[in-house]
Amino acid sequence: MKLMVIGGGGREHAIIRKLKENPQVEAIYALPGNGGMRGDAVCVNIGAKDIAGMAAFAAEKGIDYAVVAPDDPLALGAVDALEAAGIPCFGPRANAAVIEGSKVFAKNLMKKYGIPTAAYETFDDFSAALEYLKRASYPIVIKADGLALGKGVVIPATYQEAEAALSSIMLEKKFGASGDRIVVEEFLEGPEVSVLAFTDGKTVKPMVSSMDHKRVGDGDVGPNTGGMGTVAPNPYYTEAVAERCMREIFLPTIRAMNAEGRPFRGCLYFGLMLTKDGPKVIEYNCRFGDPETQVVLPLLESDLLTVMQATTRGTLAETEVKFAAKHACCVVLASGGYPNAYETGKEISVPADVLPHVYFAGAKTTENDRLVTSGGRVLGVVAVADTLAGAIEQAYSRADRISFDGKYCRRDIGARALKAGK
């Protein structure tokens, strides 16, 4: 089989590595991929949002199956276009990807169908939003309605911070048109859990839970990033919590989307807060999370391609989805200064024995075939072990042997999970 994976980050690298385990796979093309993926896929210089280009390439190469991994092409209708060209795909169509593409849509869906989430208001007028914030309790959460590379959420602690954030989003257009509408919602407290789930629009099969570390600094300080590391499973996500989430959140969400004429097939990401009143949805994503994928897929014992095809064919109920009873840790190595200004073009050195445990994101190759940094989050270093402590220790041991100028990572990935597990 010839496969095509859309995207070029660490998530896509993890997906490609897992797909390669299927003996039927003869070639995997990454569009556009990145310089660090070259040992696992053929990288093709077609952008993830170039839908006409990817459809033409799929036809030219005789692609048998496509995986559309990032949010932008899903929201733009990549799956719709590829399916129209006769290419079966993993991922939701555009009318279902709106569950991530519009925070307003997602919040209204949850309200309409009684799915637990934070109380909220939506605004498309700056003055009205500002008046609301003057009367609000703090901290509070402000979200840009549209896609914003995982950075469209601000949690002001005071009215002054909220006013500045609102101006940045709605007037200065920090996130472009994504900030034309906003959601303002109550600040929830409790442990945060990420749960990715395979679904064919009828059956939901959750993957192993994980814990992300969004803020740039140790101890969860500093600005939000795309994620500085993850561990799996999340110790707060007990069997009882999982059963409640399936009953109150997962299945109701799938039924709600069906009722709206937007059947969801692919990977649905549930960002959850375990509050004193029970689990509530913080956000939905219409695809695999990054860097959650980098700890979840290494624990998957079932064949990923088989499971993905089952979501496309509607046969997930009869398909085994099994995870190892182990622990995984991913430590993200970033460029110094991220998520603000940072330098690129720094040569990356990875020992040969560490390379199989690295998923590349912000990396490219130069004309003289050197691997250099090209983004804020450069790569993720992963380890799997029988214990969480063992996985964390191995991941940091490997990370410390990788070098590039300005290398930065948090040193406390998994510390909160270790404390919770005791």
Order of alpha helices (4+ residues) and beta strands (2+ residues): beta-alpha-beta-beta-alpha-beta-alpha-alpha-beta-alpha-alpha-beta-alpha-beta-beta-alpha-beta-beta-beta-beta-beta-beta-beta-alpha-alpha-beta-beta-alpha-alpha-beta-beta-beta-beta-beta-alpha-beta-alpha
